[in-house]
Amino acid sequence: MADSSATEASTRRRRAAGRSASLLPVNGQPEAAFLGSAPANVRGGRGQAKRDRSLETARSDCHRTQESLLSSASGYNNYRGILNWCVVMLVLSNARLFLENLLRYGILVDPIQVISLFLHDPYSWPALCLVIVENMFILVAVYTERQLSKGSFSERVGFLIHCTNMAIMITFPAAVVLLVPSITPVGGASALSLYTILFLKLYSYKDVNRWCRELSTIKVKKLARSLSYIYYFIFAPTLCYELNFPRSPKIRMAFLIRRLFEMLFFTQLLVALTQQWMVPIIQSSMKPLEDMDLSRMTERLLRLAVPNHLLWLMFFYWFFHSSMNFTAELLRFGDRQFYNDWWNSETVTYFWQNWNIPVHKWCLRHFYKPLLRKGFSKIVSQSAVFLLSAFFHEYLLSVPLRMFRLWAFMGMMAQLPLAWLVGRFLRGNYGNAAVWISLIIGQPFAVLMYVHDYYVLHYRQEAE
Ligand SMILES: CC(C)(COP(=O)(O)OP(=O)(O)OC[C@H]1O[C@@H](n2cnc3c(N)ncnc32)[C@H](O)[C@@H]1OP(=O)(O)O)[C@@H](O)C(=O)NCCC(=O)NCCS
């Protein structure tokens, strides 16, 4: 009897020991899992030792000096669960918005309507004709470089031809968009974007060839590249010309199809969300804007900020990841650094260095560093880059909309004082929040201003 009660007591102790050992987690995992792949005999020995230690701890000190997890002094930084919570909350609140939108407006998505944004008349494609004319400017630039490399043109003559070619490249399409009424704002903006890209590419083409001639290290024959190589550069996802681009070994079909699928999917989603979510808010903002009702205007601005920001993020992924990678994969273009981690920007400067790498690289190589080399100060050179960028932003909006309001221009120029303010007064997470707020609030403000002015100029006057 005594024997049996002693055995029972020892069994109870063993069970309790086993229980307490298995309940004590190590870094959120049961101890058995923590032991990992140790050999069975070693595992048994170590496991026993650990269980004994746990038992000891459980019996003696259950308190020790330690910080709460949420105090910064604890050094704890694993907020993965909180991030998931944010995503869940975001999805839930947007699901509510989505339902509310559907109940109020019904289904507004109409893919056919998108075609009318590009074309007024299905038999007339003026924006496309304008894009085809781009080839003329490419041929003039290539011809000029050939003559320069052969020595038939002097540097001065070559420079003059390039300047004239590029001046016409900027003014001619703008004049066509302004004067031909059948070009729609979206068609015009698309054509002008392609002209702007070509302008930057041919500027780089001219500069690089001149640098090579100056260095005299490259044989003349190599500079007179074939026309197909120039067209490779025109289609490649870069604005900076090189004599030899890094190439990837082969086209990865699975990668290419994934990017293509993303492109198609995000195009549909962008169009649908614009029609269903953005347009109704913009339409309902016209009255408060006309009445200068400040509180309602602020409410509409904040309401517009959510879909606008979501669409901008999707556009970023669609353009800088899916489309650029698709083109690069197709052309076996090796350099895929189209963006960096701009979302971690703690300063406005970091954002502009990392969100659009092709433009940033072009600005550094062909504008900023040449200005610095000429002896201009850093602030003057930076201001000049932002001035050029502001000009092109305004050019791409004002000309297709056929009205000059300078909202985009001012938005870009405001980046300089904003960069100074954020860099001077905010650090770390506060700086990062400031960058996000400027993106979330700044863009819908500009969108509302342009749409309002466009509406007043084109529709209210017509109605009156
Ligand atoms: C203006 C702009 C080019 C400044 O870029 P930045 O990276 O902040 O400039 P920095 O002063 O840090 O210098 C950059 C480079 O110039 C070099 N540099 C700096 N001062 C120099 C000097 N006095 N002489 C020579 N080189 C110099 C740096 O070493 C650095 O070289 P690296 O790139 O090889 O490292 C950038 O903010 C920009 O691209 N802005 C426009 C962006 C834009 O409009 N995008 C449109 C997107 S839609």
The ligand as an SDF file (V2000), in Angstrom:
LIG
                    3D

 48 50  0  0  0  0  0  0  0  0999 V2000
   18.0710   66.7000  -57.3380 C   0  0  0  0  0  0  0  0  0  0  0  0
   18.5160   65.2720  -57.1620 C   0  0  0  0  0  0  0  0  0  0  0  0
   19.1410   64.7550  -58.4590 C   0  0  0  0  0  0  0  0  0  0  0  0
   19.5410   65.2480  -56.0330 C   0  0  0  0  0  0  0  0  0  0  0  0
   19.9350   63.9350  -55.8260 O   0  0  0  0  0  0  0  0  0  0  0  0
   20.7330   63.5270  -54.4840 P   0  0  0  0  0  0  0  0  0  0  0  0
   20.9960   62.0790  -54.5580 O   0  0  0  0  0  0  0  0  0  0  0  0
   19.9780   64.0420  -53.3140 O   0  0  0  0  0  0  0  0  0  0  0  0
   22.0670   64.3570  -54.6340 O   0  0  0  0  0  0  0  0  0  0  0  0
   23.4020   64.3280  -53.7410 P   0  0  0  0  0  0  0  0  0  0  0  0
   23.7850   65.7200  -53.4730 O   0  0  0  0  0  0  0  0  0  0  0  0
   23.2060   63.3990  -52.5850 O   0  0  0  0  0  0  0  0  0  0  0  0
   24.5060   63.7300  -54.7160 O   0  0  0  0  0  0  0  0  0  0  0  0
   24.3050   62.7210  -55.6140 C   0  0  0  0  0  0  0  0  0  0  0  0
   25.5880   62.3940  -56.3190 C   0  0  0  0  0  0  0  0  0  0  0  0
   26.2860   63.5770  -56.6890 O   0  0  0  0  0  0  0  0  0  0  0  0
   27.6220   63.5290  -56.1740 C   0  0  0  0  0  0  0  0  0  0  0  0
   28.0310   64.8590  -55.7800 N   0  0  0  0  0  0  0  0  0  0  0  0
   27.5710   65.5920  -54.7490 C   0  0  0  0  0  0  0  0  0  0  0  0
   28.2090   66.7850  -54.7070 N   0  0  0  0  0  0  0  0  0  0  0  0
   29.0910   66.7870  -55.7400 C   0  0  0  0  0  0  0  0  0  0  0  0
   30.0290   67.7240  -56.2370 C   0  0  0  0  0  0  0  0  0  0  0  0
   30.1910   68.9050  -55.6860 N   0  0  0  0  0  0  0  0  0  0  0  0
   30.7300   67.3930  -57.3420 N   0  0  0  0  0  0  0  0  0  0  0  0
   30.5650   66.2080  -57.9430 C   0  0  0  0  0  0  0  0  0  0  0  0
   29.6940   65.2640  -57.5210 N   0  0  0  0  0  0  0  0  0  0  0  0
   28.9640   65.5560  -56.4360 C   0  0  0  0  0  0  0  0  0  0  0  0
   27.5270   62.6250  -54.9870 C   0  0  0  0  0  0  0  0  0  0  0  0
   28.7790   62.0360  -54.7040 O   0  0  0  0  0  0  0  0  0  0  0  0
   26.5490   61.6000  -55.4420 C   0  0  0  0  0  0  0  0  0  0  0  0
   27.2160   60.6820  -56.2940 O   0  0  0  0  0  0  0  0  0  0  0  0
   26.7660   59.1360  -56.3990 P   0  0  0  0  0  0  0  0  0  0  0  0
   25.3600   59.1580  -56.9640 O   0  0  0  0  0  0  0  0  0  0  0  0
   27.7360   58.5480  -57.3560 O   0  0  0  0  0  0  0  0  0  0  0  0
   26.8230   58.6060  -55.0220 O   0  0  0  0  0  0  0  0  0  0  0  0
   17.3220   64.3280  -56.7570 C   0  0  0  0  0  0  0  0  0  0  0  0
   16.6760   64.8620  -55.6430 O   0  0  0  0  0  0  0  0  0  0  0  0
   16.3210   64.1580  -57.8610 C   0  0  0  0  0  0  0  0  0  0  0  0
   16.4750   63.2630  -58.6790 O   0  0  0  0  0  0  0  0  0  0  0  0
   15.2620   64.9830  -57.8860 N   0  0  0  0  0  0  0  0  0  0  0  0
   14.2840   65.0290  -58.9340 C   0  0  0  0  0  0  0  0  0  0  0  0
   13.4470   63.8030  -58.9000 C   0  0  0  0  0  0  0  0  0  0  0  0
   12.2730   63.9140  -59.7840 C   0  0  0  0  0  0  0  0  0  0  0  0
   11.8740   64.9650  -60.2010 O   0  0  0  0  0  0  0  0  0  0  0  0
   11.6690   62.8150  -60.0870 N   0  0  0  0  0  0  0  0  0  0  0  0
   10.5100   62.7990  -60.8850 C   0  0  0  0  0  0  0  0  0  0  0  0
    9.7680   61.6260  -60.5440 C   0  0  0  0  0  0  0  0  0  0  0  0
    8.1580   61.6360  -61.2320 S   0  0  0  0  0  0  0  0  0  0  0  0
  1  2  1  0
  2  3  1  0
  2  4  1  0
  2 36  1  0
  4  5  1  0
  5  6  1  0
  6  7  2  0
  6  8  1  0
  6  9  1  0
  9 10  1  0
 10 11  2  0
 10 12  1  0
 10 13  1  0
 13 14  1  0
 14 15  1  0
 15 16  1  0
 15 30  1  0
 16 17  1  0
 17 18  1  0
 17 28  1  0
 18 19  1  0
 18 27  1  0
 19 20  2  0
 20 21  1  0
 21 22  1  0
 21 27  2  0
 22 23  1  0
 22 24  2  0
 24 25  1  0
 25 26  2  0
 26 27  1  0
 28 29  1  0
 28 30  1  0
 30 31  1  0
 31 32  1  0
 32 33  2  0
 32 34  1  0
 32 35  1  0
 36 37  1  0
 36 38  1  0
 38 39  2  0
 38 40  1  0
 40 41  1  0
 41 42  1  0
 42 43  1  0
 43 44  2  0
 43 45  1  0
 45 46  1  0
 46 47  1  0
 47 48  1  0
M  END
$$$$
